[in-house]
Structure formats: structure tokens, C-alpha cells
């Protein structure tokens, strides 16, 4: 992968861009994951010997790129994790969905259940998942819509499953979409949270690379 894109760093945390198709955490594929990349960066920058502490606070699906925050101390990790659990974090995504929306703004509230095969489905036995969305633009030629998504809960594959189940699958979603041969058009572009130590409000914004369907809209 290219050089690590660091959006912010201090003694307590580091905010970076997760490239598309890079793992948020190690899995059984043994492919290179973002925490390992960040640890290697910290180890080299500060000439650290032995293991480097890095707290994983949240995750993005492997094909999804965007902003992620990691803790550099256990105290920061505990406080940030609590903030995520209490939904004190603002997480917004950009998505390009198939079709034209009837309403320019709206919300989805569903019950989602994660299956043993790794898929997530809408099910009465699931946990509540909610998000709000705002349509930013519509491309008539391709019949696709650029949507801003404000994630209220953090269920497995939530955005992808909810938009698909409401008949607006995300372009390029190989699992829940129309099997288009392209990179998924979902990007974690905005993150806002309270610094776990200084208590200041931190806001980060990042635009997706202008490739594929992203070139069809002004970002």
C-alpha cells in the first residue's frame, strides 16, 4: 500500500485513512491489516523496541475506505471505546446507491441479525439498527444517487444491508448489491469525537479518491 495517510496524531491517539480493501484488524487470511501498518509506523518513528500498544476502537468493512481512529494508550482506548458505546461519536459516510430516492432525506430503522456465514440480514430476531440519510445529488444517466449517511448504531454491515433491503443497494457492493465489477462506493468521510484526555472536540473530513462512479459527482 502507499504511504500511511495520517490526519492527526498526538501522545494519546492517531487518526488515519484506511485504504479500501485493507483489513481493519487481522483475520485468518493473514493479509496485511491496518493496525499492523500503524504499529510499524509508530515503531519506526519513535524507534520503539518490542511491542507497540495500539487500541482498536472501531472497524470498517474490508472493502470500505475512510477515517479511523486508534488509541496509543490504554487510558485513551478505554475512554474512546466508552464514547463509541454511548454513541457520542458522529460517524458519517458517503455512499453512491442505485436508483433515485423518492424523499431527499429519511431514516432507516431495522432489526439486523448476523448469520454464522458472515452475512447480515433483516430479521425480527435481530438487534435494532438505525441511520439517517440525505440525498446530495442524482445522476440521471447512470440512475445513481450520492447520499450522505449518518450512522446512529454500528451493526455488522449495517449501511450495506439497510440500503439494499430498502431497494437502493450501494454500487459495487459484491455481497449485498448488484454484483457490479467495481470498488464499493461507500466511504467513511467524517468523524467527530471528544478527545479522551484534553476534552476538545475533534473533527475530521476526508474525500474519496475520484475514481469510478465518484467521478460522476462533485465532492
N, CA and C of each residue as an Amber inpcrd file, in Angstrom:
protein
   657
   0.8390000  -1.1950000   0.0000000   0.0000000   0.0000000   0.0000000
   0.8730000   1.2440000   0.0000000   0.2750000   2.3620000  -0.3430000
   1.0140000   3.6100000  -0.3640000   1.3230000   4.0700000   1.0530000
   2.0400000   5.1660000   1.1680000   2.4010000   5.7290000   2.4630000
   1.1500000   6.0030000   3.2980000   1.2460000   5.7360000   4.5850000
   0.1270000   5.9240000   5.5040000  -0.3010000   7.3920000   5.5190000
  -1.5990000   7.6140000   5.3230000  -2.1490000   8.9690000   5.3360000
  -2.6100000   9.2900000   6.7580000  -1.8320000  10.1210000   7.4610000
  -2.1230000  10.4600000   8.8520000  -2.8440000  11.8010000   8.8980000
  -4.0400000  11.8080000   9.4760000  -4.8370000  13.0270000   9.5690000
  -4.5660000  13.7810000  10.8660000  -4.1470000  13.0430000  11.9130000
  -3.9010000  13.6700000  13.2200000  -3.1230000  12.6850000  14.0860000
  -2.2320000  13.2230000  14.8990000  -1.5160000  12.3770000  15.8430000
  -1.0620000  13.1940000  17.0400000  -1.2360000  12.6580000  18.2430000
  -0.6380000  13.2440000  19.4450000  -0.2090000  12.0830000  20.3460000
   0.0550000  12.3450000  21.6080000   0.5470000  11.2980000  22.5030000
  -0.5170000  10.2600000  22.8560000  -1.7790000  10.5670000  22.5810000
  -2.8730000   9.7260000  23.0360000  -3.5690000   8.9440000  21.9230000
  -3.5930000   9.5060000  20.7260000  -4.3240000   8.8460000  19.6390000
  -3.7400000   9.1990000  18.2860000  -4.1760000   8.4410000  17.2970000
  -3.7630000   8.6990000  15.9140000  -4.9610000   8.4400000  15.0040000
  -5.2000000   9.3620000  14.0850000  -6.3110000   9.2660000  13.1380000
  -5.7200000   9.1010000  11.7430000  -6.1340000   8.0560000  11.0400000
  -5.5520000   7.7500000   9.7350000  -6.6380000   7.3960000   8.7280000
  -6.2460000   7.3350000   7.4790000  -7.1390000   6.8470000   6.4300000
  -6.9310000   5.3560000   6.2350000  -8.0300000   4.6060000   6.2890000
  -7.9610000   3.1920000   5.9250000  -8.2200000   3.0630000   4.4300000
  -7.2540000   2.5960000   3.6670000  -7.4960000   2.4060000   2.2460000
  -8.5230000   1.2980000   2.0080000  -9.2190000   1.3710000   0.9010000
 -10.1500000   0.3080000   0.5230000  -9.4080000  -1.0160000   0.4200000
 -10.0750000  -2.0880000   0.8430000  -9.5840000  -3.4680000   0.7400000
  -8.4460000  -3.8050000   1.7000000  -8.1610000  -2.9060000   2.6530000
  -7.2140000  -3.2160000   3.7260000  -8.0170000  -3.5850000   4.9670000
  -7.6230000  -4.6360000   5.6510000  -8.3360000  -5.1130000   6.8330000
  -8.2730000  -4.1080000   7.9860000  -9.3780000  -3.9830000   8.7330000
  -9.3870000  -3.1660000   9.9440000  -8.6990000  -3.8840000  11.0950000
  -8.6770000  -5.1920000  11.0420000  -7.9740000  -5.9950000  12.0300000
  -7.5950000  -7.3230000  11.3900000  -6.6190000  -7.9740000  11.9560000
  -6.1100000  -9.2220000  11.3930000  -7.1930000 -10.2950000  11.3870000
  -7.1990000 -11.1180000  10.3390000  -8.1270000 -12.2460000  10.2800000
  -7.3860000 -13.4750000   9.7830000  -8.1300000 -14.5220000   9.4500000
  -7.4780000 -15.7810000   9.0880000  -6.8800000 -15.7860000   7.6850000
  -7.0340000 -14.6870000   6.9380000  -6.4060000 -14.6100000   5.6130000
  -4.9130000 -14.3030000   5.7220000  -4.5170000 -13.7410000   6.8890000
  -3.1300000 -13.3030000   7.1050000  -2.7070000 -12.1740000   6.1640000
  -3.6820000 -11.5130000   5.5470000  -3.3620000 -10.3360000   4.7410000
  -2.9630000  -9.1860000   5.6510000  -2.1940000  -8.2610000   5.1320000
  -1.7330000  -7.1210000   5.9160000  -2.9290000  -6.2930000   6.3910000
  -2.9300000  -5.9380000   7.6710000  -4.0360000  -5.1880000   8.2480000
  -3.5730000  -3.8130000   8.6950000  -4.5310000  -2.8910000   8.8380000
  -4.1960000  -1.5050000   9.1630000  -3.5210000  -1.3490000  10.5290000
  -3.9700000  -2.0080000  11.6060000  -3.2600000  -1.8690000  12.8730000
  -1.7770000  -2.2290000  12.7800000  -1.4620000  -3.2730000  12.0190000
  -0.0570000  -3.6460000  11.8400000   0.7080000  -2.5540000  11.1120000
   0.0710000  -1.9620000  10.1180000   0.7080000  -0.8710000   9.3670000
   0.9770000   0.3160000  10.2870000  -0.0280000   0.6640000  11.1040000
   0.1300000   1.8070000  12.0230000   1.1870000   1.5000000  13.0820000
   1.1820000   0.2840000  13.6010000   2.1920000  -0.0970000  14.6000000
   3.6070000   0.0050000  14.0230000   3.7680000  -0.4590000  12.8030000
   5.0880000  -0.3830000  12.1590000   5.5290000   1.0650000  11.9940000
   4.5760000   1.9280000  11.6550000   4.8780000   3.3580000  11.5260000
   5.3440000   3.9270000  12.8680000   4.6080000   3.6260000  13.9420000
   4.9490000   4.1490000  15.2690000   6.2930000   3.5930000  15.7530000
   6.4970000   2.3310000  15.4830000   7.7510000   1.6880000  15.8980000
   8.9500000   2.3440000  15.2300000   8.8010000   2.6360000  13.9490000
   9.8970000   3.2550000  13.2160000  10.0740000   4.7260000  13.6030000
   8.9650000   5.4610000  13.7250000   9.0440000   6.8940000  14.0290000
   9.6720000   7.1570000  15.3840000   9.2880000   6.3560000  16.3680000
   9.7550000   6.6050000  17.7350000  10.8440000   5.6320000  18.1750000
  11.3590000   4.8480000  17.2060000  12.4450000   3.9050000  17.4850000
  12.1200000   3.0260000  18.6850000  10.9010000   2.5190000  18.7200000
  10.4570000   1.6830000  19.8370000  10.9430000   0.2440000  19.6560000
  11.3420000  -0.3610000  20.7600000  11.7380000  -1.7630000  20.7430000
  10.6110000  -2.6100000  21.3350000  10.4450000  -3.7920000  20.8300000
   9.3870000  -4.6560000  21.3320000   8.0320000  -4.2780000  20.7630000
   6.9800000  -4.6850000  21.4620000   5.6200000  -4.4500000  21.0010000
   5.2100000  -2.9880000  21.1680000   4.3790000  -2.5250000  20.2520000
   3.8240000  -1.1700000  20.3060000   2.3470000  -1.2840000  20.6440000
   1.8990000  -0.5390000  21.6590000   0.4740000  -0.5870000  22.0090000
  -0.3490000   0.2130000  20.9980000  -1.4460000  -0.3770000  20.5540000
  -2.3780000   0.3250000  19.6820000  -3.7710000  -0.2220000  19.9400000
  -4.6710000   0.6540000  20.3950000  -6.0280000   0.2260000  20.7170000
  -6.9590000   0.3610000  19.5280000  -7.5840000  -0.7650000  19.1200000
  -8.5660000  -0.7520000  18.0370000  -9.9120000  -0.3300000  18.6090000
 -10.4360000   0.7990000  18.1600000 -11.6490000   1.3840000  18.7380000
 -12.8970000   1.0350000  17.9240000 -12.7730000   1.0200000  16.6240000
 -13.9120000   0.7200000  15.7490000 -13.3880000   0.0900000  14.4720000
 -14.2770000  -0.3320000  13.6220000 -13.8860000  -1.0510000  12.4140000
 -14.6250000  -0.5270000  11.1830000 -14.0350000  -0.7660000  10.0400000
 -14.6930000  -0.5550000   8.7560000 -14.6100000  -1.8690000   7.9910000
 -15.6530000  -2.1840000   7.2320000 -15.6150000  -3.3880000   6.4060000
 -14.3950000  -3.3430000   5.4940000 -13.8690000  -4.4940000   5.1750000
 -12.6430000  -4.5590000   4.3730000 -12.7070000  -3.7320000   3.0780000
 -13.7840000  -3.8310000   2.2800000 -13.7840000  -3.0640000   1.0230000
 -13.9790000  -1.5650000   1.2020000 -14.3760000  -1.1350000   2.4060000
 -14.7120000   0.2750000   2.6510000 -13.4950000   1.0600000   3.1200000
 -13.2710000   2.2190000   2.5080000 -12.1900000   3.0920000   2.9340000
 -12.7170000   4.2340000   3.7890000 -11.7870000   4.9640000   4.4250000
 -12.2110000   6.1340000   5.1770000 -11.4300000   6.3520000   6.4580000
 -11.9950000   7.1600000   7.3310000 -11.3060000   7.6310000   8.5330000
 -11.4450000   6.6270000   9.6750000 -10.3140000   6.3410000  10.3180000
 -10.3190000   5.5130000  11.5180000  -9.4310000   6.1480000  12.5870000
  -9.8340000   5.9820000  13.8510000  -9.0410000   6.4750000  14.9740000
  -8.5540000   5.2810000  15.7950000  -7.2950000   5.3470000  16.2090000
  -6.7010000   4.3360000  17.0830000  -6.1710000   5.0270000  18.3350000
  -6.1940000   4.3030000  19.4460000  -5.6480000   4.8370000  20.6940000
  -4.1890000   4.4020000  20.8500000  -3.3660000   5.3040000  21.3790000
  -1.9570000   4.9850000  21.6010000  -1.6820000   4.6210000  23.0550000
  -2.6910000   4.7830000  23.9240000  -2.5560000   4.3920000  25.3260000
  -3.8140000   3.6380000  25.7510000  -3.6980000   2.8280000  26.7820000
  -4.8510000   2.0620000  27.2650000  -5.9180000   2.9750000  27.8520000
  -5.5040000   4.0760000  28.4740000  -6.4710000   5.0230000  29.0350000
  -7.2960000   5.6640000  27.9280000  -6.6480000   6.0850000  26.8540000
  -7.3590000   6.6830000  25.7210000  -8.2710000   5.6500000  25.0700000
  -7.8110000   4.4000000  24.9970000  -8.6200000   3.3410000  24.3900000
  -9.8940000   3.1140000  25.1760000  -9.7880000   3.0640000  26.4840000
 -10.9620000   2.8290000  27.3270000 -11.9790000   3.9440000  27.1710000
 -11.5120000   5.1860000  27.1800000 -12.4230000   6.3320000  27.0810000
 -13.0560000   6.4310000  25.7020000 -12.2740000   6.1960000  24.6530000
 -12.8250000   6.2500000  23.3000000 -13.8390000   5.1300000  23.0750000
 -13.5410000   3.9460000  23.5940000 -14.4640000   2.8240000  23.4620000
 -15.7880000   3.1360000  24.1340000 -15.7230000   3.7660000  25.3060000
 -16.9510000   4.1630000  26.0070000 -17.7470000   5.1700000  25.1910000
 -17.0560000   6.1020000  24.5600000 -17.7290000   7.1080000  23.7270000
 -18.4590000   6.4460000  22.5650000 -17.8350000   5.4490000  21.9650000
 -18.4740000   4.7330000  20.8660000 -19.6930000   3.9580000  21.3570000
 -19.5710000   3.3390000  22.5180000 -20.6880000   2.5670000  23.0660000
 -21.8840000   3.4650000  23.3950000 -21.5890000   4.6840000  23.8280000
 -22.6510000   5.6260000  24.1920000 -23.1580000   6.4100000  22.9810000
 -22.5880000   6.1270000  21.8060000 -22.9550000   6.8130000  20.5580000
 -22.6810000   8.3220000  20.6510000 -21.5990000   8.6730000  21.3590000
 -21.1780000  10.0740000  21.4420000 -20.2870000  10.4600000  20.2710000
 -20.0510000   9.5210000  19.3810000 -19.2230000   9.7500000  18.2000000
 -20.1290000  10.0210000  17.0040000 -19.7710000  11.0170000  16.1950000
 -20.5120000  11.2740000  14.9490000 -19.7480000  10.6240000  13.8030000
 -20.3910000   9.6600000  13.1420000 -19.7760000   8.9570000  12.0150000
 -20.6520000   9.1550000  10.7830000 -20.0980000   9.7620000   9.7630000
 -20.8500000   9.9730000   8.5260000 -20.1060000   9.3490000   7.3440000
 -20.9100000   8.8360000   6.4340000 -20.3700000   8.1710000   5.2510000
 -20.9230000   8.8260000   3.9890000 -20.1870000   8.6760000   2.9020000
 -20.7040000   8.9780000   1.5780000 -20.9490000   7.6470000   0.8790000
 -22.0900000   7.5440000   0.2380000 -22.4220000   6.3180000  -0.4920000
 -23.0340000   6.6870000  -1.8310000 -22.7470000   5.8900000  -2.8440000
 -23.4230000   6.0240000  -4.1300000 -24.3220000   4.8070000  -4.2780000
 -25.6150000   5.0670000  -4.3600000 -26.6120000   3.9970000  -4.3720000
 -27.2940000   3.9010000  -5.7260000 -27.7640000   2.7210000  -6.0310000
 -28.5430000   2.5310000  -7.2510000 -29.9360000   3.1280000  -7.0970000
 -30.4150000   3.7830000  -8.1580000 -31.7730000   4.2910000  -8.1770000
 -31.9250000   5.7100000  -7.6750000 -33.1410000   6.2230000  -7.8430000
 -33.4890000   7.5700000  -7.4050000 -34.3900000   7.4720000  -6.1740000
 -34.0440000   8.2460000  -5.1480000 -34.8210000   8.2250000  -3.9100000
 -36.0800000   9.0850000  -4.0610000 -37.1590000   8.6260000  -3.4750000
 -38.4110000   9.3950000  -3.5100000 -38.2960000  10.6280000  -2.6240000
 -37.7180000  10.4400000  -1.4410000 -37.5320000  11.5390000  -0.4950000
 -36.0590000  11.9200000  -0.4420000 -35.7640000  13.2130000  -0.3100000
 -34.3770000  13.6730000  -0.2760000 -33.7090000  13.4280000   1.0750000
 -34.5110000  13.2400000   2.1040000 -33.9730000  12.8770000   3.4180000
 -34.8440000  11.7720000   4.0040000 -34.2720000  11.0090000   4.8970000
 -35.0490000   9.9450000   5.5080000 -34.2400000   9.1860000   6.5320000
 -34.8420000   8.1380000   7.0530000 -34.1700000   7.3060000   8.0440000
 -34.5730000   5.8600000   7.8370000 -33.6840000   4.9560000   8.2040000
 -33.9610000   3.5270000   8.1910000 -33.8060000   3.0030000   9.6130000
 -34.8010000   2.2810000  10.0750000 -34.7220000   1.5930000  11.3640000
 -35.1410000   0.1480000  11.1230000 -34.2000000  -0.7530000  11.2880000
 -34.4550000  -2.1650000  11.0440000 -33.8540000  -2.9970000  12.1720000
 -34.2300000  -4.2600000  12.2130000 -33.5810000  -5.2150000  13.1190000
 -32.6730000  -6.0940000  12.2720000 -31.3920000  -6.1020000  12.6150000
 -30.4140000  -6.8390000  11.8300000 -29.8420000  -8.0020000  12.6280000
 -29.7140000  -9.1280000  11.9480000 -29.1550000 -10.3320000  12.5720000
 -27.9410000 -10.8050000  11.7790000 -26.8530000 -11.0210000  12.4890000
 -25.6390000 -11.5290000  11.8490000 -25.6780000 -13.0510000  11.8310000
 -25.4730000 -13.6290000  10.6580000 -25.5270000 -15.0760000  10.4960000
 -24.1460000 -15.6990000  10.6650000 -24.1320000 -17.0040000  10.8510000
 -22.8660000 -17.7100000  11.0410000 -21.9740000 -17.6520000   9.8040000
 -22.5690000 -17.4490000   8.6260000 -21.7780000 -17.4080000   7.3910000
 -21.1470000 -16.0410000   7.1280000 -21.3330000 -15.0820000   8.0630000
 -20.7190000 -13.7700000   7.8980000 -21.6300000 -12.7300000   7.2880000
 -22.7750000 -13.1530000   6.7650000 -23.7450000 -12.2130000   6.2130000
 -24.6440000 -11.6560000   7.3140000 -25.2570000 -10.5220000   7.0350000
 -26.2320000  -9.9200000   7.9410000 -27.5440000  -9.7700000   7.1960000
 -28.6460000 -10.0520000   7.8800000 -29.9660000  -9.9730000   7.2560000
 -30.9140000  -9.1570000   8.1370000 -31.9770000  -8.6570000   7.5240000
 -33.0540000  -8.0280000   8.2840000 -33.8890000  -9.1470000   8.8870000
 -34.0660000  -9.1140000  10.2090000 -34.7480000 -10.2120000  10.8940000
 -35.4010000  -9.7130000  12.1680000 -36.5750000 -10.2560000  12.4750000
 -37.2600000  -9.8730000  13.7120000 -36.4740000 -10.3070000  14.9400000
 -35.5260000 -11.2090000  14.7420000 -34.6980000 -11.6900000  15.8450000
 -33.4180000 -10.8740000  16.0090000 -33.2600000  -9.8540000  15.1700000
 -32.0250000  -9.0760000  15.1910000 -32.0330000  -7.9370000  16.1940000
 -30.9200000  -7.1880000  16.1850000 -30.7700000  -6.0090000  17.0350000
 -31.1130000  -4.7570000  16.2340000 -31.6650000  -3.7610000  16.9170000
 -32.0910000  -2.5430000  16.2210000 -30.9020000  -1.8160000  15.5940000
 -31.0960000  -1.3900000  14.3650000 -30.0800000  -0.6380000  13.6230000
 -30.7470000   0.5900000  13.0330000 -30.1390000   1.7460000  13.2290000
 -30.7450000   2.9730000  12.7130000 -29.7080000   3.8720000  12.0670000
 -30.1520000   4.5910000  11.0640000 -29.3400000   5.5870000  10.3830000
 -30.2630000   6.6220000   9.7630000 -29.7100000   7.7800000   9.4650000
 -30.4250000   8.7820000   8.6850000 -29.6200000   9.0510000   7.4200000
 -30.2970000   9.5270000   6.3920000 -29.5920000   9.8120000   5.1400000
 -30.1130000  11.0960000   4.5100000 -29.2470000  11.6630000   3.6750000
 -29.6010000  12.8560000   2.9020000 -29.0630000  12.6850000   1.4870000
 -29.9360000  12.8270000   0.5070000 -29.5140000  12.7100000  -0.8880000
 -28.8520000  14.0140000  -1.3050000 -27.6010000  13.9220000  -1.7390000
 -26.8360000  15.1140000  -2.1270000 -26.9460000  15.4110000  -3.6190000
 -27.1070000  14.3750000  -4.4350000 -27.1830000  14.5810000  -5.8910000
 -27.6910000  13.3070000  -6.5520000 -28.2020000  13.4890000  -7.7710000
 -28.6970000  12.3520000  -8.5550000 -28.1460000  12.4460000  -9.9630000
 -27.6260000  11.3290000 -10.4640000 -27.1100000  11.2620000 -11.8280000
 -28.0980000  10.4660000 -12.6780000 -28.8060000  11.1740000 -13.5440000
 -29.8660000  10.5490000 -14.3400000 -29.3110000   9.5390000 -15.3380000
 -28.1590000   9.8500000 -15.9390000 -27.5890000   8.9690000 -16.9600000
 -27.2950000   7.5740000 -16.3990000 -26.7650000   7.5250000 -15.1960000
 -26.4040000   6.2500000 -14.5840000 -27.4820000   5.7430000 -13.6140000
 -28.4770000   6.5820000 -13.3310000 -29.5180000   6.2580000 -12.3620000
 -28.9060000   5.8880000 -11.0090000 -28.0400000   6.7870000 -10.5220000
 -27.3740000   6.5830000  -9.2340000 -27.5070000   7.8480000  -8.3940000
 -27.4880000   7.6720000  -7.0830000 -27.6540000   8.7950000  -6.1570000
 -26.4780000   8.8680000  -5.1960000 -25.9750000  10.0850000  -4.9730000
 -24.9400000  10.3360000  -3.9720000 -25.6440000  10.6650000  -2.6590000
 -25.3360000   9.9080000  -1.6150000 -26.0540000  10.0130000  -0.3540000
 -25.0760000  10.1990000   0.8110000 -25.4260000  11.0930000   1.7350000
 -24.6850000  11.2150000   2.9890000 -25.4180000  10.3990000   4.0400000
 -24.6900000   9.5480000   4.7470000 -25.2780000   8.6550000   5.7370000
 -24.7440000   9.0010000   7.1210000 -25.6640000   9.2240000   8.0550000
 -25.2950000   9.4830000   9.4480000 -25.6300000   8.2220000  10.2330000
 -24.6000000   7.5050000  10.6310000 -24.7820000   6.2110000  11.2700000
 -25.0730000   6.3860000  12.7600000 -26.2030000   5.8800000  13.2050000
 -26.6100000   6.0130000  14.6100000 -26.2010000   4.8020000  15.4390000
 -26.1890000   3.6300000  14.8410000 -25.7340000   2.4150000  15.5090000
 -24.6390000   1.7900000  14.6550000 -23.9510000   0.8090000  15.1960000
 -22.8200000   0.2400000  14.4680000 -22.9310000  -1.2560000  14.2710000
 -23.9970000  -1.6990000  13.6330000 -24.1860000  -3.1240000  13.3950000
 -23.3200000  -3.6230000  12.2320000 -23.0980000  -4.9270000  12.2170000
 -22.2820000  -5.5550000  11.1840000 -22.8960000  -5.3320000   9.8050000
 -22.1130000  -4.7510000   8.8830000 -22.5580000  -4.4970000   7.5070000
 -23.8280000  -3.6370000   7.4470000 -24.0550000  -2.8240000   8.4680000
 -25.3440000  -2.1380000   8.6190000 -25.7550000  -1.3020000   7.4130000
 -24.9090000  -0.3720000   6.9990000 -25.2790000   0.5320000   5.9030000
 -25.5750000  -0.2640000   4.6420000 -24.7360000  -1.2240000   4.3540000
 -24.8730000  -2.0050000   3.1330000 -26.1840000  -2.8010000   3.1270000
 -26.4950000  -3.4260000   4.2580000 -27.7060000  -4.2450000   4.3420000
 -28.9590000  -3.3740000   4.3140000 -28.9380000  -2.2670000   5.0500000
 -30.1480000  -1.4420000   5.1150000 -30.4740000  -0.8050000   3.7790000
 -29.4990000  -0.2650000   3.0860000 -29.7980000   0.3480000   1.7840000
 -30.2230000  -0.7120000   0.7720000 -29.6160000  -1.8830000   0.8380000
 -30.0090000  -2.9590000  -0.0720000 -31.4400000  -3.4060000   0.1980000
 -31.7850000  -3.5500000   1.4750000 -33.1240000  -4.0270000   1.8250000
 -34.2020000  -2.9920000   1.5360000 -33.7880000  -1.7240000   1.3970000
 -34.7400000  -0.6620000   1.0500000 -34.6520000  -0.3040000  -0.4410000
 -34.1540000  -1.2530000  -1.2210000 -34.1520000  -1.1780000  -2.6980000
 -33.2320000  -0.1140000  -3.2750000 -32.1790000   0.2490000  -2.5350000
 -31.1510000   1.1640000  -3.0500000 -29.7660000   0.6090000  -2.7100000
 -29.4270000  -0.5680000  -3.2610000 -28.1290000  -1.1650000  -2.9380000
 -26.9730000  -0.2540000  -3.3220000 -25.9050000  -0.3300000  -2.5600000
 -24.7360000   0.5030000  -2.8050000 -23.9820000  -0.0210000  -4.0190000
 -23.6140000   0.8750000  -4.8980000 -22.8950000   0.4990000  -6.1210000
 -21.5790000  -0.1960000  -5.7570000 -21.3250000  -1.3010000  -6.4280000
 -20.0750000  -2.0250000  -6.2180000 -20.0700000  -2.9390000  -5.0140000
 -21.1950000  -3.0820000  -4.3300000 -21.2550000  -3.9770000  -3.1730000
 -21.4060000  -5.4060000  -3.6790000 -20.3250000  -6.1710000  -3.6030000
 -20.3150000  -7.5200000  -4.1500000 -21.1490000  -8.5010000  -3.3200000
 -21.4420000  -8.1490000  -2.0830000 -22.1540000  -9.0720000  -1.1960000
 -23.6600000  -8.8160000  -1.1680000 -24.0410000  -7.5410000  -1.0860000
 -25.4610000  -7.2120000  -0.9350000 -26.0110000  -6.4110000  -2.1120000
 -25.1790000  -6.1240000  -3.0930000 -25.5860000  -5.2770000  -4.1940000
 -25.8930000  -6.0260000  -5.4740000 -25.5900000  -5.3690000  -6.5980000
 -25.9480000  -5.9000000  -7.9100000 -24.7900000  -6.6040000  -8.5990000
 -23.7450000  -6.9290000  -7.8250000 -22.5790000  -7.6650000  -8.3420000
 -21.8530000  -6.9060000  -9.4470000 -21.8920000  -5.5730000  -9.3810000
 -21.1510000  -4.7740000 -10.3600000 -19.6540000  -4.9450000 -10.1180000
 -18.9080000  -5.0290000 -11.1910000 -17.4650000  -5.2480000 -11.0580000
 -16.7530000  -3.9110000 -10.8540000 -16.8260000  -3.4100000  -9.6350000
 -16.1640000  -2.1500000  -9.2940000 -15.9500000  -2.1120000  -7.7910000
 -15.1440000  -1.1800000  -7.3480000 -14.9380000  -0.9850000  -5.9200000
 -16.2210000  -0.4570000  -5.2780000 -16.5400000  -0.9230000  -4.0900000
 -17.7530000  -0.4680000  -3.4250000 -17.7220000   1.0500000  -3.2220000
 -18.8470000   1.7030000  -3.4820000 -18.9400000   3.1630000  -3.3780000
 -19.4680000   3.5470000  -1.9960000 -18.6820000   3.2560000  -0.9810000
 -19.0120000   3.5880000   0.4010000 -17.7310000   4.0340000   1.0810000
 -17.7770000   5.2140000   1.7160000 -16.5540000   5.8170000   2.2520000
 -16.8640000   6.5470000   3.5590000 -16.1040000   6.2410000   4.5990000
 -16.2760000   6.8960000   5.9000000 -15.5660000   8.2520000   5.8570000
 -16.3190000   9.3010000   5.5370000 -15.6860000  10.5790000   5.2040000
 -15.6520000  11.5900000   6.3470000 -16.4130000  11.3580000   7.4230000
 -16.4690000  12.3460000   8.5140000 -16.4690000  11.6410000   9.8640000
 -15.6470000  12.1580000  10.7780000 -15.5990000  11.6060000  12.1300000
 -15.4350000  12.7560000  13.1160000 -16.2910000  12.7820000  14.1270000
 -16.2290000  13.8160000  15.1660000 -16.3490000  13.1530000  16.5330000
 -15.4480000  13.5150000  17.4420000 -15.4890000  12.9440000  18.7870000
 -14.7550000  13.8710000  19.7530000 -14.9660000  13.6340000  21.0320000
 -14.2930000  14.3960000  22.0750000 -12.9690000  13.7200000  22.4110000
 -11.8940000  14.4940000  22.4240000 -10.5790000  13.9380000  22.7470000
 -10.6440000  13.2910000  24.1330000 -10.1540000  12.0670000  24.2660000
 -10.2930000  11.3430000  25.5360000  -9.5260000  11.9540000  26.7050000
  -8.5700000  12.8300000  26.4390000  -7.7660000  13.4220000  27.5130000
  -7.9630000  14.9330000  27.6060000  -7.8110000  15.6250000  26.4810000
  -7.9050000  17.0940000  26.5050000  -9.3380000  17.5880000  26.5010000
 -10.2780000  16.7110000  26.1050000 -11.7200000  17.0080000  26.0430000
 -12.1020000  17.9920000  24.9310000 -11.1690000  18.3220000  24.0600000
 -11.5210000  19.1900000  22.9390000 -12.2740000  18.3890000  21.8790000
 -13.0800000  19.0810000  21.0840000 -13.8280000  18.4330000  20.0100000
 -12.9430000  18.3220000  18.7750000 -12.8050000  17.1320000  18.2770000
 -12.0000000  16.8930000  17.0830000 -12.9130000  16.5030000  15.9310000
 -12.6890000  17.1310000  14.7760000 -13.4800000  16.8380000  13.5850000
 -12.5440000  16.5630000  12.4150000 -12.8550000  15.5220000  11.6590000
 -12.0340000  15.1550000  10.5130000 -12.9280000  14.8760000   9.3080000
 -12.4920000  15.3680000   8.1600000 -13.2210000  15.1590000   6.9060000
 -12.2320000  14.7020000   5.8410000 -12.6370000  13.7230000   5.0510000
 -11.7720000  13.1810000   4.0080000 -12.6270000  12.7950000   2.8120000
 -12.1620000  13.1200000   1.6190000 -12.9200000  12.7910000   0.4170000
 -12.3970000  11.5010000  -0.2110000 -13.2870000  10.7030000  -0.8020000
 -12.8300000   9.5020000  -1.5060000 -12.0810000   9.8740000  -2.7750000
 -11.2460000   8.9680000  -3.2310000 -10.4980000   9.1990000  -4.4740000
 -11.4760000   9.3140000  -5.6500000 -11.1380000  10.1880000  -6.5870000
 -12.0180000  10.4140000  -7.7440000 -11.8040000   9.3220000  -8.7850000
 -12.4200000   8.1790000  -8.4930000 -12.3630000   7.0540000  -9.4220000
 -13.7670000   6.4610000  -9.5600000 -13.9730000   5.7110000 -10.6230000
 -15.2600000   5.0400000 -10.8080000 -16.4320000   6.0020000 -10.7650000
 -17.4880000   5.5830000 -10.0820000 -18.6930000   6.4000000 -10.0040000
 -18.4970000   7.6960000  -9.2240000 -17.4410000   7.7670000  -8.4050000
 -17.1820000   9.0130000  -7.6650000 -16.9240000  10.1670000  -8.6280000
 -16.5010000   9.8780000  -9.8440000 -16.2320000  10.9330000 -10.8230000
 -17.5320000  11.5210000 -11.3840000 -18.6480000  10.8760000 -11.1080000
 -19.9320000  11.3350000 -11.6420000 -20.5530000  12.4440000 -10.7880000
 -19.9040000  12.7530000  -9.6470000 -20.4510000  13.7660000  -8.7320000
 -19.3630000  14.7530000  -8.3150000 -19.7980000  15.9570000  -7.9590000
 -18.8790000  16.9520000  -7.4220000 -18.8120000  16.7940000  -5.9140000
 -17.6170000  16.5020000  -5.3950000 -17.4520000  16.2610000  -3.9730000
 -16.6700000  17.4130000  -3.3210000
